[in-house]
Amino acid sequence: MRDREIGRFARDSRHAGTVARASRSLRWERPAPARGQSLSRPQRRNARATEGGTPALLQPAASSTIVSRSPHASFPHNAFTVWAQIERRLRAAEGWVLFLDFDGTLVPLVNHPNQVRLERAVRKLLRSLARHPHLTVYIISGRRLDNLRKVASVPGVHLLGLHGWEEPGATLPIEQQQVLREAKRWLEPRHPRSSGIWLEDKGLAIGVHHRGASPAAGRLAKQLTLQARRRFAPELNVMRGRKLWELLPAAVKGKGEATRELLRDLPSHTLPICIGDDASDETAFAALRNGMTLHVGGKGRTKAKYWLRNPTEVREFLERLEVVANCRKPSALSNS
């Protein structure tokens, strides 16, 4: 009965596959800044958000921004099988910046985001890493910033919500907020209550969750999200996560753009280390081609250079990073 109900809703989405196929490959170009221009990250964000439409700084090649794994991604090595190589590169770097996903990376995935808890030992480890004078630590999550603060606040660790877009000082034009409210009203009566799909209202984003639901429900979640994107284009983008599809304001361009902006404010010799488990992390892996990128969740196709099995291995990797950082002599690191 449930699958028949889902199928009835899915038939209303016959064009969704065309949209998805047109959106599998993304290309981004960043124009050179004007001579003498110097803006803070919130100023750059707010300037782009008020321009309307899709910001030029990260222009998608297709009409829908759908973050997914590239068919050209590779199968990397487990980080611990090539640890000697990783350690050499860590020791050769003069400074590091650590970009960490939260759900599925620092904590195991759970059925509902409110059920998560960051272990005390992991908090202590992050606090220790953040104290190192030449290591900057960021947690970049799809959660709203206020929610991320409740579950991941650690002294010295910088937090960014909505895939790196939401930070103190970031604002969204009222027009885009209104479009999100309209999209939610459009979605609410269209997903069957018995399907296992549920909507998460993030205020500045809408999550269409299907964790624990049937494959048919997962397909329906995708189709409904794509339909909403087409209906409210160009004000909204679509982003895929683990058992999740998100509708986001056009100003939210993902972790790839966020990590590029953060690196722009750091010394050029800084080694970026990015760890994440989700499809939304793939844009960051692609943006940090010269960095150290690690996919969490087992060996699979990814743009990351290495992989880790689960949050337990993430913790072990961070512990090894702490050992390397603490063994470095201050004279070996250049002040920034």
VENHU-V714136 format. One record per run of one state. SS is the DSSP state (H for helix, E for strand, - for the rest). FROM is the first residue (numbers start at 0). LEN is the number of residues. Records with the same first field share a line. If there is no record, write none. Layout:
BEGIN
SS->FROM-LEN  FROM-LEN
END
This chain:
BEGIN
-->0-1  13-2  22-18  49-6  58-15  75-1  92-2  100-2  103-3  107-5  115-4  131-3  140-4  152-5  164-1  166-7  188-4  195-2  201-3  209-5  232-3  241-2  249-5  264-5  276-2  287-4  296-4  302-3  308-2  327-2  332-4
H->1-12  15-7  40-9  55-3  78-14  112-3  119-12  144-8  161-3  173-15  192-3  214-18  254-10  278-9  310-17  329-3
E->73-2  76-2  94-6  102-1  106-1  134-6  157-4  165-1  197-4  204-5  235-6  243-6  269-7  291-5  300-2  305-3
END
